[in-house]
Amino acid sequence: MTETTPALDAYRGDPSFLGGAYLGGFLGADHARNERRTWIVAGICAVTLAAQLAGGLVFHSMALTAAGLHMGAHVAALLVASGAYALARHRAGDARFSWGAGKLGDLAGFANAVVLGITAILIAVESFQRLLAPEAVDYGSALPLAGVGLAVTLVCVWLLKPREAAHQDLNISAAHLHLTADAAVGVLAIGGLFAGQKLGWSWADPAAGLAGAFLVAQFAVTLIRRASATLLDMNPSADLTAEIRSRLEGEGDRVLDLHLWRLGPGHNAAIAVIAAADPQAPDAYRARLTGIEGLSHVTVEVRDAGRPGLTGVAA
C-alpha cells in the first residue's frame, strides 16, 4: 500500500517555500544578469587579446605573450560560459533533463578549468624556453601595453563579480576566477618588464611568465575540484544535510537513509527514507522542511517501524 503526493518542486507556487523564488530548470536567480555580462566581457577580452599578442610579437615580450595566451583562454572560456547560460535557458523546460538544466553551468566550469590548466602548461613551456634562450625586449613599448591590458582585465573582473555567494553559480565564478588569474599574471608581467628595464635582469620577464603559469595552474586545480564535486553528485553541504536530518527526526522518527546533491545554482535535491512508529502522511514530512534555503526537490519514503511492508511515499 502506498500513498503518493506531488514532488516538492511541484509546489513552486507556494510562497512559503524558497521564498517563492523558484526558477524553472533549477537555474540560478542571477541567470539572465550573468549571461548578459559574460557576453559583454567576452567581447572586451577579444579586443584585448589581439592587442596583447601583437605587442608580445612586436616587442619580443614573453610576459605580454603569456598574458595574451591567458586572455585567449579567457575568450574561449567566456564563450563557453555564455553558451552554457543560453543553452540552459532554452532547455529549462526540456523533459529530457530529469533534474533540470542547472548543471550545464557546472559542466562549462569544468571545461573552462581544463582549458585554464592547458594554458598554464603552455605558458610554462614558453617561459622556460625564453629562460634558456633570452630575446631582446622593447621594455619601453611593452610596459604601457601591459598596463592597459591590466586595466582592462580589472574592469572585466568587476563586471563579472557574482552577486550571489561564490558557490551558488559555478559558471560565473569560474569566469570571474579566470579573469582574476589574468589580472595576477598582468601584475607579474609588469613587474618582470620593470625589473628588466630598470635593473637589467633579462631573466625577470620569462621568470614572471613561469610564476604566472604556476598561479594559473593553482586556479585550474581549484575549479576542477569544485566542478567535479557537483558533476559527481557529491554532498554539497554537511550543514544542510544535518539540518534536514534534524527536522525529519524532530518528532521521534528515525532517518534510515538520506542523500543530498546539487541540481543547479542555489538548488539542491534530497532523498530520505524515514522509519516511524506512528507514520504520518508524506505532506507532514514535507512541511517539516518548509523554508530551508536551497532545498528545491525532495523525495520521502515513510516506513512503518511496526509493519515494514507498509510505506507512504512522497516522490
PAZAPA-4460 file (N, C-alpha, C; in steps of 0.05 Angstrom, whole numbers, plus 32768, in hexadecimal, padded with zeros to 4 digits):
% residues 315
    n_x    n_y    n_z   ca_x   ca_y   ca_z    c_x    c_y    c_z   seq   type   mol
   8011   7FE8   8000   8000   8000   8000   8012   8019   8000     1      M     A
   800D   802B   7FEE   801D   8043   7FEC   800C   805B   7FEA     2      T     A
   8017   8072   7FF2   8009   808C   7FEF   801C   809F   7FE2     3      E     A
   8014   80AC   7FCD   8026   80BE   7FBE   801B   80DA   7FBE     4      T     A
   802D   80ED   7FC2   8026   810A   7FC0   8038   8116   7FAC     5      T     A
   8031   812E   7FA2   8043   813B   7F8E   805F   8140   7F99     6      P     A
   8072   8141   7F87   808E   8146   7F8F   8090   8162   7F9B     7      A     A
   80A4   8165   7FAB   80A8   817F   7FB9   80A9   8196   7FA6     8      L     A
   80B7   8192   7F8F   80BA   81A8   7F7C   80A0   81AE   7F6D     9      D     A
   808B   819C   7F71   8072   81A2   7F64   8063   81B8   7F73    10      A     A
   806C   81BF   7F8B   8060   81D4   7F9B   806D   81EF   7F95    11      Y     A
   8076   81F3   7F7D   8085   820B   7F76   8074   8224   7F79    12      R     A
   805A   8221   7F7B   8049   8239   7F7F   8045   8240   7F9C    13      G     A
   8050   822F   7FAE   804D   8233   7FCB   8062   8248   7FD4    14      D     A
   8059   8260   7FDB   806C   8275   7FE2   807B   8270   7FFC    15      P     A
   8071   825C   800C   8080   8256   8025   8098   8245   8020    16      S     A
   809A   8239   8008   80B0   8227   8002   80C4   8235   7FEF    17      F     A
   80DD   8237   7FF7   80F2   8244   7FE8   80EB   8262   7FE3    18      L     A
   80DA   826D   7FF4   80D2   8289   7FF2   80C4   828F   7FD7    19      G     A
   80B9   827A   7FCB   80AC   827F   7FB1   80BF   8285   7F9B    20      G     A
   80D9   827F   7F9F   80ED   8287   7F8B   80F6   8270   7F79    21      A     A
   80E6   825C   7F77   80EE   8245   7F66   80F0   824D   7F49    22      Y     A
   8105   8244   7F3B   8107   8249   7F1F   8107   822E   7F10    23      L     A
   80F7   822C   7EFB   80F5   8213   7EED   8110   8208   7EE3    24      G     A
   8113   81EE   7EE4   812C   81E2   7EDB   8143   81E4   7EEE    25      G     A
   813D   81ED   7F07   8151   81F0   7F1C   8168   8203   7F13    26      F     A
   8160   8219   7F07   8174   822E   7EFF   8178   8241   7F16    27      L     A
   818F   824F   7F16   8195   8262   7F2B   8184   827B   7F29    28      G     A
   8182   8289   7F40   8171   82A1   7F41   817D   82B7   7F2F    29      A     A
   8197   82B7   7F2B   81A4   82CC   7F1B   81AB   82C2   7EFF    30      D     A
   819D   82AE   7EF6   81A4   82A1   7EDC   81A5   82B6   7EC5    31      H     A
   8190   82C6   7EC2   818E   82D9   7EAC   81A4   82EE   7EAE    32      A     A
   81A9   82F8   7EC6   81BD   830C   7ECA   81D9   8301   7EC4    33      R     A
   81DE   82E9   7ECD   81F9   82DD   7EC9   81FE   82D6   7EAC    34      N     A
   81E9   82CD   7E9E   81EB   82C7   7E81   81F2   82E1   7E72    35      E     A
   81E4   82F6   7E77   81E8   830F   7E69   8205   831A   7E6E    36      R     A
   820E   8318   7E86   8229   8323   7E8C   823F   8312   7E81    37      R     A
   823B   82F8   7E7F   8251   82E7   7E73   8254   82ED   7E55    38      T     A
   823E   82F3   7E48   8240   82FB   7E2B   824E   8315   7E28    39      W     A
   8248   8328   7E39   8256   8342   7E38   8274   8340   7E3D    40      I     A
   827B   8331   7E51   8297   832E   7E58   82A6   831E   7E43    41      V     A
   8299   830A   7E37   82A5   82FB   7E21   82AE   830E   7E0B    42      A     A
   829D   8321   7E04   82A4   8334   7DEF   82BC   8345   7DF7    43      G     A
   82BC   834F   7E0F   82D2   835F   7E19   82EC   8350   7E19    44      I     A
   82EB   8337   7E22   8303   8326   7E23   830E   831F   7E07    45      C     A
   82FC   831C   7DF4   8305   8316   7DD9   8316   832D   7DCD    46      A     A
   830E   8345   7DD2   831D   835D   7DC9   8338   835E   7DD7    47      V     A
   8338   8359   7DF2   8351   835A   7E01   8364   8344   7DF9    48      T     A
   8359   832D   7DF3   836A   8316   7DEA   837A   831E   7DD1    49      L     A
   836D   832A   7DBE   837B   8331   7DA5   8391   8345   7DAA    50      A     A
   838C   8358   7DBC   83A1   836D   7DC2   83B9   8360   7DD1    51      A     A
   83B4   834E   7DE4   83C9   8342   7DF4   83DB   8330   7DE3    52      Q     A
   83CF   8320   7DD2   83DE   830E   7DC1   83EF   831D   7DAD    53      L     A
   83E3   8332   7DA2   83F2   8343   7D8F   840A   8350   7D9D    54      A     A
   8405   835A   7DB6   841A   8367   7DC5   8430   8353   7DCC    55      G     A
   8429   833B   7DD4   843D   8327   7DDA   844F   8320   7DC3    56      G     A
   8443   831E   7DAB   8453   8318   7D93   8464   832F   7D8A    57      L     A
   845A   8347   7D8B   8469   835F   7D82   847F   8366   7D96    58      V     A
   8479   8364   7DB0   848C   836D   7DC4   849D   8356   7DD0    59      F     A
   8498   833D   7DC6   84A6   8325   7DD0   84A4   8321   7DEE    60      H     A
   848C   8326   7DF8   8488   8323   7E15   8479   8309   7E1B    61      S     A
   8486   82F7   7E2B   8479   82DF   7E33   8463   82E4   7E47    62      M     A
   8466   82F9   7E57   8451   82FF   7E6A   8438   8308   7E5C    63      A     A
   843B   8318   7E47   8423   8321   7E38   8417   8309   7E29    64      L     A
   8429   82F8   7E1E   841F   82E1   7E0F   8410   82CE   7E22    65      T     A
   841A   82CB   7E3B   840D   82BA   7E4F   83F2   82C6   7E56    66      A     A
   83F1   82E1   7E59   83D8   82EE   7E5F   83C4   82EA   7E48    67      A     A
   83CE   82EC   7E2F   83BD   82E8   7E18   83B2   82CC   7E16    68      G     A
   83C3   82B8   7E1B   83BA   829C   7E1A   83A5   8297   7E30    69      L     A
   83AA   82A3   7E47   8397   829F   7E5D   837C   82AD   7E56    70      H     A
   837E   82C5   7E49   8366   82D3   7E41   8357   82C3   7E2C    71      M     A
   8366   82B6   7E1A   8359   82A5   7E06   8349   828F   7E12    72      G     A
   8354   8283   7E28   8345   826E   7E36   832C   827A   7E43    73      A     A
   832E   8293   7E4B   8317   82A1   7E57   8301   82A5   7E42    74      H     A
   8309   82AC   7E2A   82F5   82B0   7E14   82E6   8296   7E0F    75      V     A
   82F5   8280   7E0D   82E9   8266   7E09   82D7   825F   7E21    76      A     A
   82E1   8264   7E39   82D2   825D   7E52   82B8   826D   7E54    77      A     A
   82BA   8287   7E4D   82A2   8298   7E4E   828E   8290   7E39    78      L     A
   8297   8287   7E22   8284   827E   7E0E   8276   8264   7E17    79      L     A
   8285   8253   7E24   827A   823A   7E2E   8265   8241   7E44    80      V     A
   826D   8253   7E56   825B   825B   7E6C   8242   8268   7E61    81      A     A
   8245   827A   7E4E   822D   8287   7E42   821B   8273   7E34    82      S     A
   8228   8261   7E26   8218   824C   7E18   8209   823A   7E2B    83      G     A
   8216   8234   7E42   8209   8223   7E56   81F1   8231   7E62    84      A     A
   81F3   824B   7E67   81DC   825A   7E71   81C5   825A   7E5D    85      Y     A
   81CC   825F   7E43   81B7   825F   7E2F   81AA   8244   7E2C    86      A     A
   81BA   822F   7E2B   81AF   8214   7E28   819E   820C   7E3F    87      L     A
   81A7   8212   7E58   8197   820C   7E70   817C   821A   7E6F    88      A     A
   817D   8233   7E66   8164   8243   7E65   8151   8237   7E51    89      R     A
   815B   822F   7E3A   814A   8223   7E25   813F   8208   7E2D    90      H     A
   814F   81F9   7E3D   8147   81DD   7E44   813C   81DB   7E60    91      R     A
   8135   81F1   7E6C   812C   81F0   7E88   8113   81DF   7E8B    92      A     A
   8102   81DE   7E77   80E9   81CE   7E79   80EB   81B4   7E6A    93      G     A
   8102   81AC   7E61   8106   8193   7E51   8104   817B   7E63    94      D     A
   80EF   816A   7E5E   80EA   8153   7E6F   8101   813E   7E6E    95      A     A
   8112   8140   7E5A   8128   812D   7E58   813D   8131   7E6E    96      R     A
   813D   8149   7E7A   814F   814E   7E90   813F   8147   7EAA    97      F     A
   8144   812F   7EB4   8134   8126   7ECB   8136   8138   7EE3    98      S     A
   814D   8145   7EE7   8151   8157   7EFE   8156   8173   7EF4    99      W     A
   814A   817B   7EDE   814D   8196   7ED5   8168   819B   7EC7   100      G     A
   816B   81B4   7EBD   8183   81BB   7EAE   8197   81CB   7EBE   101      A     A
   8193   81CB   7ED8   81A4   81DC   7EE9   81C1   81D4   7EEA   102      G     A
   81C8   81BB   7EE4   81E3   81B2   7EE5   81F3   81B8   7ECC   103      K     A
   81E7   81C4   7EB8   81F6   81CB   7EA0   820C   81DF   7EA7   104      L     A
   8206   81F1   7EB9   821A   8204   7EC1   8232   81F7   7ECF   105      G     A
   822D   81E2   7EDF   8242   81D4   7EEC   8253   81C5   7ED8   106      D     A
   8246   81BA   7EC3   8255   81AC   7EAE   8267   81C0   7EA0   107      L     A
   825C   81D8   7E9A   826D   81ED   7E8D   8284   81F5   7E9F   108      A     A
   827F   81F7   7EB9   8294   81FE   7ECC   82AB   81E9   7ECC   109      G     A
   82A3   81CF   7ECA   82B7   81BA   7EC9   82C8   81BC   7EAF   110      F     A
   82BA   81C0   7E99   82C8   81C3   7E7F   82DB   81DB   7E80   111      A     A
   82D3   81F1   7E8B   82E4   8208   7E8D   82FC   8204   7E9F   112      N     A
   82F8   81F4   7EB4   830E   81EE   7EC6   8324   81DE   7EB7   113      A     A
   831B   81CB   7EA6   832E   81BB   7E96   833D   81CD   7E83   114      V     A
   832F   81E0   7E76   833C   81F3   7E64   8350   8204   7E73   115      V     A
   8349   820C   7E8B   835B   821C   7E9B   8375   820D   7EA2   116      L     A
   8372   81F3   7EA8   8389   81E3   7EAE   839B   81DF   7E96   117      G     A
   838F   81DB   7E7E   839F   81D9   7E66   83AE   81F3   7E60   118      I     A
   83A1   820A   7E65   83AE   8224   7E61   83C6   8227   7E74   119      T     A
   83C3   821E   7E8C   83DA   821F   7E9F   83F2   820F   7E95   120      A     A
   83ED   81F8   7E89   8402   81E8   7E7E   8410   81F6   7E67   121      I     A
   8400   8202   7E55   840B   8210   7E3E   841C   8228   7E47   122      L     A
   8413   8237   7E5A   8422   824E   7E64   843C   8244   7E70   123      I     A
   843B   822F   7E80   8453   8225   7E8E   8468   821C   7E7A   124      A     A
   845F   820D   7E65   8472   8203   7E51   8480   821A   7E42   125      V     A
   8470   822E   7E39   847B   8244   7E2A   848D   8255   7E3C   126      E     A
   8486   8259   7E55   8496   8269   7E67   84B1   825B   7E6C   127      S     A
   84B0   8241   7E70   84C9   8232   7E74   84DC   8234   7E5C   128      F     A
   84D0   8232   7E44   84E0   8235   7E2C   84ED   8250   7E2A   129      Q     A
   84DE   8265   7E33   84E9   8280   7E32   84FF   8284   7E47   130      R     A
   84FE   8275   7E5D   8513   8276   7E71   852D   826A   7E66   131      L     A
   852A   8255   7E56   8542   8248   7E4A   854D   8258   7E33   132      L     A
   853B   8265   7E24   8543   8275   7E0D   8536   8290   7E0D   133      A     A
   8540   82A3   7E1D   8533   82BD   7E21   8533   82CC   7E06   134      P     A
   851E   82DD   7E03   851B   82EE   7DEC   851A   830B   7DF6   135      E     A
   8524   831D   7DE5   8523   833A   7DEC   8506   8343   7DEE   136      A     A
   8501   8352   7E03   84E6   835C   7E09   84E5   837B   7E07   137      V     A
   84D2   8385   7DF9   84CE   83A2   7DF8   84BD   83AA   7E10   138      D     A
   84CA   83AE   7E27   84BC   83B4   7E40   84AC   83CD   7E3F   139      Y     A
   84B6   83E2   7E33   84A8   83FB   7E32   848D   83FA   7E24   140      G     A
   848B   83E9   7E10   8472   83E6   7E02   8460   83D1   7E0F   141      S     A
   846C   83BC   7E1A   845D   83A6   7E26   844F   83AE   7E40   142      A     A
   845C   83BF   7E50   8451   83C6   7E6A   8436   83D4   7E68   143      L     A
   8433   83E9   7E57   8419   83F6   7E55   8402   83E3   7E4C   144      P     A
   8409   83D1   7E39   83F5   83BF   7E2F   83EC   83AB   7E45   145      L     A
   8400   83A2   7E55   83F9   8391   7E6B   83E8   839F   7E7F   146      A     A
   83ED   83B8   7E84   83DD   83C8   7E97   83C0   83CA   7E8D   147      G     A
   83BD   83D0   7E73   83A2   83D2   7E67   8393   83B7   7E69   148      V     A
   83A2   83A2   7E64   8395   8387   7E66   838C   8381   7E82   149      G     A
   839C   8389   7E96   8394   8384   7EB2   837B   8395   7EB9   150      L     A
   837B   83AE   7EB0   8363   83BF   7EB6   834A   83B3   7EAA   151      A     A
   834B   83A9   7E91   8334   839D   7E84   832B   8384   7E94   152      V     A
   833E   8374   7E9C   8338   835C   7EAB   832A   8362   7EC5   153      T     A
   8333   8377   7ED3   8327   837E   7EED   830A   8387   7EE9   154      L     A
   8305   8395   7ED2   82E9   839D   7ECC   82D8   8385   7EC8   155      V     A
   82E3   8371   7EB9   82D4   8358   7EB4   82CF   8348   7ECE   156      C     A
   82E3   8348   7EE0   82E0   833B   7EFA   82C8   8347   7F09   157      V     A
   82C7   8361   7F08   82B1   836F   7F16   8296   8369   7F09   158      W     A
   8295   8368   7EEE   827C   8362   7EE0   8272   8346   7EE7   159      L     A
   8284   8333   7EEA   827C   8317   7EEE   827A   830F   7F0C   160      L     A
   827D   8322   7F1E   827B   831B   7F3A   825F   8311   7F41   161      K     A
   825D   82F8   7F4B   8242   82ED   7F50   8234   82FC   7F67   162      P     A
   821A   82FF   7F64   820A   830C   7F79   8203   82F8   7F8F   163      R     A
   8200   82DE   7F87   81FA   82CA   7F9A   8213   82BF   7FA6   164      E     A
   8210   82AE   7FBA   8228   82A1   7FC6   8237   8293   7FB0   165      A     A
   8252   8292   7FB3   8263   8287   7F9D   825C   826B   7F96   166      A     A
   8253   825B   7FAA   824E   823F   7FA5   8233   823A   7F97   167      H     A
   8222   824F   7F95   8208   824B   7F8A   8208   8246   7F6B   168      Q     A
   8217   8256   7F5D   8218   8253   7F40   8235   824F   7F37   169      D     A
   823C   8236   7F33   8258   822F   7F2C   8260   823A   7F11   170      L     A
   824D   823D   7EFF   8253   8247   7EE4   825F   8263   7EE5   171      N     A
   8250   8275   7EF3   825A   8291   7EF5   8272   8293   7F07   172      I     A
   8273   8281   7F1B   828A   8281   7F2D   82A4   8279   7F1E   173      S     A
   82A1   8265   7F0C   82B8   825C   7EFD   82C2   8271   7EEA   174      A     A
   82AF   827F   7EDD   82B7   8295   7ECB   82C4   82AB   7EDB   175      A     A
   82B9   82B2   7EF2   82C5   82C7   7F03   82E1   82BF   7F0C   176      H     A
   82E4   82A5   7F13   82FF   829C   7F1C   8313   829C   7F06   177      L     A
   830A   8296   7EED   831B   8297   7ED6   8327   82B3   7ED3   178      H     A
   8316   82C7   7ED5   831F   82E3   7ED2   832F   82ED   7EE9   179      L     A
   8329   82E3   7F01   8339   82EA   7F18   8356   82DF   7F15   180      T     A
   8358   82C7   7F0B   8372   82BB   7F05   8381   82CC   7EF0   181      A     A
   8372   82D5   7EDC   837E   82E5   7EC7   8388   8300   7ED2   182      D     A
   837A   830B   7EE5   8383   8324   7EF2   839D   831F   7F01   183      A     A
   839E   8308   7F0F   83B7   8301   7F1E   83CE   82FE   7F0A   184      A     A
   83C9   82F0   7EF4   83DE   82EC   7EE0   83E7   8307   7ED5   185      V     A
   83D4   831A   7ED1   83DA   8334   7EC7   83EC   8344   7EDA   186      G     A
   83E7   8341   7EF4   83F8   834E   7F08   8414   8343   7F07   187      V     A
   8416   8328   7F04   8431   831B   7F02   843F   8324   7EE9   188      L     A
   8430   8327   7ED3   843C   832F   7EBA   8448   834B   7EBD   189      A     A
   8439   835E   7EC9   8443   8379   7ECD   845C   8379   7EDF   190      I     A
   845B   8368   7EF4   8472   8366   7F05   848B   835C   7EF7   191      G     A
   8487   8347   7EE6   849E   833C   7ED7   84A9   8350   7EC3   192      G     A
   8497   835E   7EB5   84A0   8372   7EA2   84AF   838A   7EAF   193      L     A
   84A4   8392   7EC6   84B1   83A8   7ED5   84CC   83A0   7EDF   194      F     A
   84CF   8388   7EE9   84E9   837E   7EF3   84FD   837C   7EDC   195      A     A
   84F3   8373   7EC5   8505   8371   7EAE   850F   838C   7EA4   196      G     A
   84FC   83A0   7EA5   8503   83BB   7E9B   8515   83CA   7EAF   197      Q     A
   850E   83C9   7EC9   851D   83DA   7EDC   8536   83CC   7EE8   198      K     A
   8535   83B2   7EEA   854B   83A3   7EF7   855B   8393   7EE4   199      L     A
   8552   8391   7ECB   8561   8381   7EB8   855E   8363   7EBB   200      G     A
   854A   835B   7EC9   8546   833E   7ECE   8537   8332   7EB6   201      W     A
   8545   8328   7EA3   8538   831D   7E8B   8528   8304   7E91   202      S     A
   852E   82F7   7EA7   8520   82DE   7EAF   8505   82E5   7EBD   203      W     A
   8501   82FE   7EC5   84E9   8304   7ED5   84D0   8301   7EC4   204      A     A
   84D1   8308   7EAB   84B9   8306   7E9A   84AF   82E9   7E97   205      D     A
   84C0   82D6   7E8F   84B6   82BA   7E8D   84B1   82AE   7EA9   206      P     A
   84C0   82B8   7EBE   84BA   82AE   7ED9   849E   82B6   7EE1   207      A     A
   8496   82CE   7ED9   847B   82D7   7EDF   8466   82C5   7ED1   208      A     A
   846D   82BC   7EB9   845C   82A9   7EAB   8459   828F   7EB9   209      G     A
   846F   8285   7EC4   846F   826C   7ED3   845E   826E   7EED   210      L     A
   8461   8285   7EFB   8452   8289   7F13   8434   828B   7F0C   211      A     A
   842E   8298   7EF6   8412   829A   7EED   8406   827F   7EE7   212      G     A
   8416   826E   7EDA   840E   8253   7ED3   8407   8243   7EEC   213      A     A
   8417   8245   7F00   8412   8237   7F1A   83F8   8240   7F26   214      F     A
   83F4   825B   7F26   83DB   8266   7F32   83C3   825D   7F23   215      L     A
   83C4   825D   7F08   83AD   8255   7EF8   83A7   8237   7EFD   216      V     A
   83BC   8227   7F00   83B8   820A   7F05   83AA   8206   7F20   217      A     A
   83B0   8216   7F34   83A3   8214   7F4E   8385   821A   7F4B   218      Q     A
   837F   822F   7F3C   8362   8236   7F37   8354   821F   7F29   219      F     A
   8362   8213   7F15   8356   81FD   7F06   834F   81E6   7F18   220      A     A
   8361   81DE   7F29   835C   81C8   7F3B   8344   81CE   7F4E   221      V     A
   8343   81E6   7F58   832C   81EE   7F69   8312   81EB   7F5A   222      T     A
   8310   81F5   7F41   82F8   81F3   7F32   82F0   81D6   7F2B   223      L     A
   8304   81C6   7F24   82FF   81AA   7F1E   82F3   819B   7F36   224      I     A
   82FE   81A0   7F4D   82F3   8193   7F65   82D6   819C   7F6B   225      R     A
   82D0   81B5   7F68   82B5   81BF   7F6E   82A1   81B4   7F59   226      R     A
   82A8   81B5   7F40   8296   81AC   7F2B   8292   818E   7F2D   227      A     A
   82A7   817F   7F32   82A5   8162   7F34   8293   815A   7F4A   228      S     A
   8294   8168   7F61   8283   8161   7F77   8265   8162   7F70   229      A     A
   825E   8176   7F5F   8242   8178   7F57   823B   8164   7F42   230      T     A
   824C   8160   7F2E   8247   814D   7F18   8246   8131   7F22   231      L     A
   8254   812A   7F38   8253   810F   7F43   823F   810C   7F5A   232      L     A
   822E   8121   7F5D   8219   8120   7F71   8223   811C   7F8E   233      D     A
   8239   8128   7F94   8243   8128   7FB0   8231   8139   7FC1   234      M     A
   8230   8132   7FDB   8220   8141   7FEE   8229   815E   7FEE   235      N     A
   8218   8172   7FE8   8221   818E   7FE6   8223   819C   8001   236      P     A
   8216   8191   8016   8217   819F   8030   8211   818C   8047   237      S     A
   8225   8188   8058   8220   8178   8070   820D   8185   8083   238      A     A
   820D   81A0   8084   81FB   81AF   8096   81DE   81AC   808C   239      D     A
   81DA   81AE   8072   81BE   81AA   8068   81B4   818E   806C   240      L     A
   81C5   817A   8069   81BE   815F   806E   81B6   815B   808B   241      T     A
   81C6   8167   809D   81C0   8164   80B9   81A5   8171   80C1   242      A     A
   819F   8188   80B4   8186   8196   80BA   816E   8186   80B0   243      E     A
   8171   817A   8098   815B   816A   808D   8156   8152   80A0   244      I     A
   816C   8145   80A8   8169   812E   80BA   815C   8136   80D4   245      R     A
   8165   814C   80DF   815A   8156   80F9   813C   815B   80F7   246      S     A
   8133   8168   80E1   8117   816E   80DE   8106   8155   80DB   247      R     A
   8110   8142   80CB   8100   812A   80C6   80FF   8118   80DE   248      L     A
   8113   811A   80EF   8113   8109   8108   8108   8119   8120   249      E     A
   80FD   8131   811A   80F6   8143   8130   80DF   8138   8142   250      G     A
   80CF   8126   8139   80B8   811C   8148   80BC   80FF   814F   251      E     A
   80D5   80F6   8152   80DB   80DB   815A   80DD   80C7   8144   252      G     A
   80D9   80CF   812B   80DD   80BD   8114   80FB   80B9   810F   253      D     A
   8101   80A5   80FF   811D   809F   80FA   8123   809F   80DC   254      R     A
   8138   80AD   80D4   8140   80AE   80B8   8153   8096   80B3   255      V     A
   814A   8084   80A2   815A   806C   809B   816E   8072   8085   256      L     A
   8166   8083   8073   8178   8089   805C   8173   80A6   8053   257      D     A
   8188   80B4   804C   8186   80D0   8043   819B   80D7   802F   258      L     A
   8193   80E1   8018   81A6   80E9   8003   81A0   8106   7FFB   259      H     A
   81B5   8116   7FF8   81B2   8132   7FF0   81C5   8137   7FD9   260      L     A
   81BC   8145   7FC4   81CD   814C   7FAE   81C4   8166   7FA1   261      W     A
   81D5   8172   7F92   81D0   818C   7F85   81C3   8189   7F6A   262      R     A
   81AE   8199   7F65   81A0   8198   7F4B   81A8   81B0   7F39   263      L     A
   81B1   81C6   7F45   81B8   81DE   7F37   81BE   81F4   7F4B   264      G     A
   81C4   820C   7F42   81CA   8222   7F54   81B4   8227   7F68   265      P     A
   81B9   8223   7F81   81A5   8228   7F96   8190   8213   7F99   266      G     A
   8192   81FD   7F8B   817E   81E8   7F8C   818B   81CD   7F93   267      H     A
   817F   81BF   7FA7   8188   81A4   7FAE   8170   8191   7FB0   268      N     A
   8176   8178   7FAC   8161   8163   7FAF   8169   8150   7FC5   269      A     A
   8155   8144   7FD1   815A   8131   7FE7   8147   8119   7FE4   270      A     A
   8151   8102   7FEC   8141   80E9   7FEE   8144   80DF   800B   271      I     A
   812E   80DA   8018   812F   80D1   8034   811C   80B9   8038   272      A     A
   8125   80A6   8048   8115   808F   8050   8112   8091   806E   273      V     A
   80F8   8092   8077   80F2   8097   8093   80E3   807F   809F   274      I     A
   80EB   8077   80B7   80DD   8062   80C5   80CE   806F   80DC   275      A     A
   80B4   806A   80DE   80A4   8077   80F3   8092   8062   8100   276      A     A
   8090   8064   811B   807E   8052   8129   8061   805A   8124   277      A     A
   805C   8074   811F   8042   807D   8119   8044   808E   80FF   278      D     A
   8045   8081   80E8   804A   808F   80CE   8035   80A4   80C9   279      P     A
   803E   80BB   80BE   802D   80D1   80B6   802B   80D1   8098   280      Q     A
   8019   80E2   808E   8016   80E5   8071   8030   80F2   8066   281      A     A
   8038   80EC   804D   8050   80F8   8042   8051   8116   8044   282      P     A
   803A   8123   8041   803A   8140   8042   8043   814B   805D   283      D     A
   803F   813B   8072   8047   8144   808C   8066   8145   808E   284      A     A
   8073   8133   8081   8091   8133   8081   809B   814A   806F   285      Y     A
   808D   814E   8059   8094   8165   8048   8092   817F   8057   286      R     A
   807D   8182   8067   8079   819A   8076   8090   81A0   8089   287      A     A
   809C   818B   8094   80B2   818F   80A6   80CA   819D   8098   288      R     A
   80CC   8199   807E   80E3   81A4   806F   80DE   81BF   8063   289      L     A
   80C5   81C9   8066   80BE   81E3   805A   80D0   81F9   8065   290      T     A
   80D9   820A   8052   80E9   8221   805A   8107   821C   805A   291      G     A
   8110   8204   8054   812D   81FE   8053   8137   820A   8039   292      I     A
   8149   821D   803A   8154   822A   8023   8165   8217   8012   293      E     A
   815F   8217   7FF8   816F   8206   7FE5   8165   81EA   7FE2   294      G     A
   814F   81E2   7FF0   8144   81C8   7FED   812C   81C9   7FDA   295      L     A
   8130   81BF   7FC1   811C   81C3   7FAC   810D   81AA   7FA4   296      S     A
   8116   8193   7FAB   8109   817A   7FA4   810F   8165   7FB9   297      H     A
   80F9   8158   7FC3   80FC   8144   7FD8   80EC   812B   7FD1   298      V     A
   80F7   8114   7FD5   80E9   80FB   7FD3   80EA   80EE   7FEE   299      T     A
   80D3   80E7   7FFA   80D1   80DC   8015   80C3   80C1   8014   300      V     A
   80D0   80AD   801F   80C3   8092   8023   80BF   808E   8040   301      E     A
   80A6   8088   8048   80A0   8084   8065   809A   8066   8069   302      V     A
   80A8   805B   807D   80A4   803F   8084   8098   803C   80A0   303      R     A
   8085   802A   80A2   8079   8025   80BC   808C   8013   80CC   304      D     A
   8097   801D   80E1   80AB   800E   80F1   809F   7FF4   80FB   305      A     A
   8084   7FF3   8100   8078   7FDA   810A   806E   7FC8   80F3   306      G     A
   806B   7FD3   80DB   8061   7FC4   80C4   8073   7FCB   80AC   307      R     A
   808A   7FBE   80A9   809E   7FC5   8094   8093   7FC5   8078   308      P     A
   807E   7FB6   8073   8073   7FB5   8058   8062   7FCD   8050   309      G     A
   805B   7FDE   8063   8049   7FF4   805D   8059   800E   805B   310      L     A
   8057   801B   8044   8066   8034   8040   8054   8049   8034   311      T     A
   805C   8061   8039   804F   8079   802C   8064   8089   801E   312      G     A
   8061   8090   8006   8076   809D   7FF7   806D   80B8   7FEC   313      V     A
   807F   80CC   7FF0   807C   80E6   7FE3   8092   80E7   7FCE   314      A     A
   808B   80E2   7FB5   80A0   80DF   7FA0   80A9   80F9   7F95   315      A     A
***
